[in-house]
Amino acid sequence: MEGKQMGTAPGVSLSLFVFQSKVNSKAAWRSIKGPSLGSRTTFLDRTMSFWAVSRGLTPPSKVVPMLNPNQRQFLEDEVRYREKLKLMARGDAMEEVYVRKPETVDDPLELDKHDSFYQTTKSLLVLFQIMGVMPIHRNPPEKNLPRTGYSWGSKQVMWAVFIYSCQTTIVVLVLRERVKKFITSPDKRFDEAIYNVIFISLLFTNFLLPVASWRHGHQVAIFKNMWTNYQYKFFKTTGSPIVFPNLYPLTWSLCVFSWLLSIAINLSQYFLQPDFRLWYTFAYYPIIAMLNCFCSLWYINCNAFGTASRALSDALQTTIRGEKPAQKLTEYRHLWVDLSHMMQQLGRAYSNMYGMYCLVIFFTTIIATYGSISEIIDHGATYKEVGLFVIVFYCMGLLYIICNEAHYASRKVGLDFQTKLLNINLTAVDSATQKEVEMLLVAINKNPPIMNLDGYANINRELITTNISFMATYLVVLLQFKITEQRRVGQQQP
């Protein structure tokens, strides 16, 4: 008898389950559409309970959904809003219930007033416009219009096309001279070949400018607008603006230094190379200056991320020491997530340009290092090898600055901020504050502040060691070929 009951139980339970599903389908749809969190799991709870009872198991008391931080925040806001409506119906005070503020369209004049990052770094933006590297523009202060924009028909783009045409003309003339001399020169010494390969590769970066920079103008405008909106949101939440100390003179200094360094590097090559004519330098001035300016831009943004993270951390600690800190911690969590998204947008906006940047540095460093060592082995050290080492130190210096600043920015926004949260004495605050601190730690874990070039590579200190290991591998292989060739030539000679 027990065996028969066990054999028929699955069919009966299945029929009952289908009947129960059909009867409750309309009620289930209402429960899923309802705004209450409890009603959303009613149908699921009944179904799981029926399934468990039909098989002789203990029915679960409640099915707990797995939610991400944004979904959890939305449901908590719904519950708080219902509590607020109940208090309003009873006529009670509503100060104890915190409801997230609705999104509003900010006044563009107020955005400009608190956009200190744009005001302090405007000189670098203007320099990029003059050089035709990134022709973004500032929109008029109108509502529903982003403060920074990019359009292919703007006057900034027209100026960039004109400058690029003039610069390309000079680059083509120099490229033609170098290729012609490289092919027809009767004395094809190895060091001269290395120099030609390096400077020809640098000239080709000019032709990649429209694809690597202009094509991502809309993404750059989004990044600039994110900074503008973030500063005003920070002011409305904390009551104090973000202060960037010494950023204005630093930006001006980097703009001037970028061009002075470009002039110094090109003149050093002119004096160290007999075949490097003076008019060649006019093709390389804007290219080297552009590389320097992009390095300066990266340094400034990473420095600004660290400053914003420190200001947010100070405001959070001040709020924790005050009364009812849970009412503000939710807004601080949104501010931190926005800051992390801005770091990701920086790599997305300049992904092609900095990707080309890293490839040029990688290729130039390998060729220059191999050429200098090879010439020292063959003919001893000369002034030409000094010029090659100047190029090597310059390229590695740029790579170190970019990777090191990205490492510090990620650490200040991520690890340092998280450490300060973990040092908070949660026993001295209420349960609501403890819950908000936990949510903020979850948000940091789910949105790591990583500087990524749109999926191509992560910019951090690991990139330096990776590049050095690759370059060392290639250099060892090339030097092995060099030594083998020397031995073969030595054996052929009587």
N, C-alpha and C positions, 0 to 999 in steps of 0.2 A: 504493500500500500504506500509506503513511504517512497519507494522507487517510482511508482506511477505519478505521485504528486510532484516529485522532482522532475519528471519528464514533461509534464504538462505545464508546469509553472512558467517557463519562458514564453510559450505562445500566449497564455492568458495575460501575462504581464505586458507583452508587446501590444495586444489588442487594447488593454486598458490604457496604455500609454498613448496610442493613436487616438482613442476616443477622448482622452483627457486633453490632448493637444488640440483637437478640433473644437471642443467645447470652449476652451480657454484662449483660442487664437485671438479673438477680438479683444478680450480683456488684457491679454499679453501685449498686444500692440499699443493699447492705451498706456499700459505701465511703462513700456519702453519709451514712449514719446513724452511721458510726464517729466516735469522738471525736478521732481524729488529723487534723491539718491536711493531712499528706501524702496520706492515703487519701481525703480528700474531693475532691481534684482528679485522682485516678487515672483515673477513667472519662472525664473531660473531656479529659485529656491524650491518652489513647489515641484518642478520637474525632477530635480535631484533627489528630493525627499521621497517622491513616489518610486523612483528607480531603486533607491536604497531599500525601502520597505518591501518591495516586490521580491527582492533577493535575500531578505532576512538580515540586512545590514542596518547599522545605526544611521539614521538620516543626519546629514550635516545641519548644524544649527544655522549657518549663514555662509554664503559664497562671497568671499572677499575679492573684489576685482583688483587686477594689477594695473596701476595707473602710473603714467609718467608724471614728472613734476608739474607740467602745464595743465594736464587733465585734472590732477589733484587740486591744483590751485583754483581751477574753474568751478569744480564741485564745492569746494569750501566757500567760495564767494557766493554761490547759490544758496548754501545753507545760511550764511551770514545775512544775506539779503532777506530771506524768509524770517529770520529772527528780527531783523529791523522792521519788517512790515507788521509783525505781531506786536512789537513795542509801540509802533505808531498807532495801531488799532486800540491798544489799551491806554494810550496817552502818556506812556512812560518816557523817561529820558533816553536818548539814543547815543550818548557819548561813549558808552561801553562797547558798542558794536562798530567794528571797523569794516567798511565796504570799499573795495578798490575803486579808485577814481575813474570815471569814463574817459575815453580818449577824446581829445579836443584838438581842433586845428589851432596851432600856435600863431601868435601875431608875428609877422616877419620882422617888424621893428624890434620886438623883444628878443627875437632870435639873434639879430645883429648885435644887440646891446650886450648879450652874454656870450657871444662867440669870440672869446679871447684867443682861442687857438688859431682861428683864421687871421685875426688881426696881428698876431705875433709872428706868424709864418707866411704872411702875404708876400714878402720879398722873394722867397723861393718860388712861389706860384707865379709871380710876375716874370721871374727869370726863365722859368719853363715856357711861359708864353712867348717871350722874346726869342728864345732859342728854337721855338717851334716843336718842342719835345712833347708837351701835353697841353693842347689848346682848349682847356676848360675855361668857363667864364662864370661870373657872378650875375645871377638873375636879378631883375628889379624887385623891390620888396612888395610883392603882391601875395594875397592869400591863395592857398591851394597851389602854389608854385614853389618848387624846391629852390633853396637859396643858391645852390651851385648846379650848373647845367652843362650839357655838352650837345652840340648840334653841328652836323656836317656843313651847314650853310652859314655858320656864324663867321664874324669877321676874324675871330681868333684862328679858326681853321684856315681861312683864306691866307692870313699872314703866315701860318705855319707851312702851307703849300709853297708860298713864295720863297721863304727862307730855305726850305728843303730843296727847292729847285736850284737855287744859287749854290748851296752847299754841295749838292750832288754833281753839279758841273765841275767844281774844283776837284771833288773826289774822283771823278771819271778821268780827268786829266792826269792826276797823280798816279792813279791805278794803271793807266796806260803806259806811263813812263816807267814805272817799276816793273811791270810785266815784260815790256820790251827790253829793258836793260837786263833783266833776269834771263831772258832767252838768248839774246845776242851777245852777251858779255863773253869775251874770249877767256878771261881769268875767272872761272867760276869757283872761287874759294868757298869753303863750307860755311864760314861765318857770314859771308855776304848772302848766301842762300838762306840761312836761318833768319837773318834780318828781313829779307824780302818776304819770307813766309809769314813772319809775325806781323809786319806792317800791312801786308795785303789782307790778312785776316781781320785786322782792325778796321780797314776800309770797308769791308763787307758788312760790318754792323750798321753802317749808314743806310744801306738798302733795306734792312730789316726794321727800321724805325716806324714806318706807317703800319706794318703788320703787328709789331710787338707793342707799340705804344698807342697810336691813334685808335686802333680797333677796340681798345678797352677803355675808351674815354667815358662811356656811360657808367662803367663799374667804378671808375675813379670819382665821378660825380656822386655816385651813391655813397662812397666812403666819406667824402667831404661832408655830405648832408648828414650822415650818421654822427659825425663829430659835432656839427652844429646843433642838431636836435638833442644830443646827449648832454651837452653842457647846460642847455636851458632846462632839461628834465632834472638834471642834478641840482640846479638852483631851486627849482620848485619843490623838490623833495627834502633837501637838507637845509635850505635857507641861506646857503653861502655858495659863492661861485668857485670854480676850479681855478686856481692861480698857478700859472706856469712861470716860475721865477727864472730870469735870465734867458728866456727862450727867444725874445726879440733880438738882443745883440748877438746871440749865438747863431741865429738864422742868417743874419746879415754877414757875420764873419765867415760862415761856411759858404755863402754865395761868392764872396770875394776870394776866399781861399781855394775854392774849386777851380776858378779860372787861373789864379796864380800858379797853382800846382800843375795845371795843364800846360801853361806856358813854360814852366821850369823843366818839365819832363821832355817836351819837344825840343827845347833849345839844348838840353843836355845831349839828346840824340844827334842834333845838328853838329855839335862840336866833337862828339865822340866818333861819328861816322863820316868818312871823307866823301862818300857818295850820297849823303843826305843833304839835299839842297834846301835853301832857306824857304823857298816858296812851297815846298812840300808841307811845311809846318801848318800852313793855313787850312789844309785838309784835315789835319789831326787835332787842331785846337778844339773845335766844337765836339768832336767825338770823345776825347779824353775828358773834357769839361762835363759832358753829359754823364759819363760814368761816375765822375766825382759828385755831381749833383744828385744822382740817384742814391749814392751812398749817404750823402748828407740828408736826403729825404728820409731814408730808412732810419738813420740815427735819431732824427727829430721825432718821428712818430713813435719809435720805441721809448724814447725819453718821456714823451707825453703820456703814453700808456702807464708807465710807472708812476708818474705824478698823479694821474687820475685815480689809479688804484690806491695810492697812499691817502689821497683826500677822502675817498669813499671809506677806507678803513678807519680813518680818524673820526669821520662822522658817525659810523656805526658804533664805535666804542663809546662815543659821547651819548648816543641814543640808548645804549644798553644801561648806562648809569642813571638814566632818567626814569620817569614814570611811564608805565604802559608802553614799553619798547616794542611789543609785538605789533602795534599799529603801524610802525614805520619799517619794520624789518622786511615786510613783503615788498615794499617799494625798493628797498636796498637790494633785494634779490634780483628784481628786474633790472636795476642799474648795473649790477655785476654781469648779468647775462648779456646785456647790451654791449658792455665793454669787451667781453669775450668774443662776441660776434663781430665787433669792429676789428679786432686783431685778425680774425679769419678773413674779413673783407679786404684788409690791406694786402694780404697775399693773393687773393683772388683778383684784385684790381690791377696789380702789377706783376701778375704771374709770368706773362710772356717776356716782359722786359727783364725781370730779375733772373728768369730762366736762361735767357740769352747772356745775361751778365755772368752767371756762373760758368756757362760753357766757354765763353771767351777767356775767362780767368783760368779755367782748367787747361784749355788748349795752349794758351800763350805761356803759361808757367812751365808746362812740360817741354815745349819746343825751346824756350829760352834757357832753361836749366841744362837740357841736353846739349844745346849748341855751345854754351859757355864751357861746360866740362870737356866736351870733345875738342874744342879749340885749345884749351889749356893742355890737354894731353898731347896734341899734335905740335903746337907752336909755342906754348907757354902763355902766360898771362899778358894781355895787352889792354889798351883802353877800350877796344871794342867789347871785350868780355865784361868790362866794368859796366858798359851800357846795357848788356844783357842782364846782369845782376840787378841793375836799377829797375828793369822791367819786372823781374821776378819778385823783388821786394814790394814793388808797387801793387802788383796783382794780389799777392798774398795778404798785404795789408788791407786791401779793400774787402777780401773775403773774410778776414778775421773780424773786422769792424761789424760787418753785416751779421755774421753768425753770433758774435759775442753779445751784441745789443739785443738780438732776438731772444737769446737765452735769458738775459737779465729781465726783459719785459715779460716773458712767460713766467719767470719765477716770481716777480713782484705781483703780477695779477693772480697767479694761481697758488703756488706753494706758500708765499709769505702771507697772503690774505687768508688762506685756509689755516695756517698756523695761528694767526691771531684769533680766529674763530674758535679753534680748539682750546685756546688758553682762557676762554671765558668761563667763569665759575657759574655753571648752570644751576647749582643748588641755591644760588642767591636770587634767582629770577623765577617768575611764575611759569606754569605749564605752557601757556600760549607762547611765551618767548622761547622756551626750550623747543617747542615744535617748529617755530620759524627758523631758529638756528639750524635745526636738523634739515629743514627744507633747503636752506641756503647751502649747506654742505653737500646735499644731493645734487643741487644745480651745478656746483663746481665740479663734481665728479662726472656729471653727464655732459658738461660743456667745457672740456679742457681748453685753456687758452693756448692754442698751438699756432705758430706762424707757419702756414702751409701755402705753397705756391700752386693753389688750385689742384691739389692732388699729385703734382709732380714730385715734390720733395718737401720735407720739413726743414725749416731754417733754424738750426740750433748748433751747439758746439760739436755735436756728433758729425755734422756735415764737414767741419774742418778736418777732423781725424780721418773721415772717409776719403776725402779728396787727397789728403797727404799720402794715405796708404795706396790709393790708386796710382798717384803720380810716382811714388817710389817703385811700384811694381813695373810700370812702363819704363822708367828710367833704367832699372836694372836690366830689363830685356834689351833695350836699345844699346846700352853700354856693352852688353855681351856680344851683340852683333859687331859693335865697333872694335872691340878687342880681337874678336875672331878675324875680322877683315885685316887688321894690322899684322897679325901673325901670318896670315896667308901671303900678304905682300912681302913680309920679311923673308919668308921661305923661298919666294920666287926670285928675290934679288941674289946675285952671286956673292 
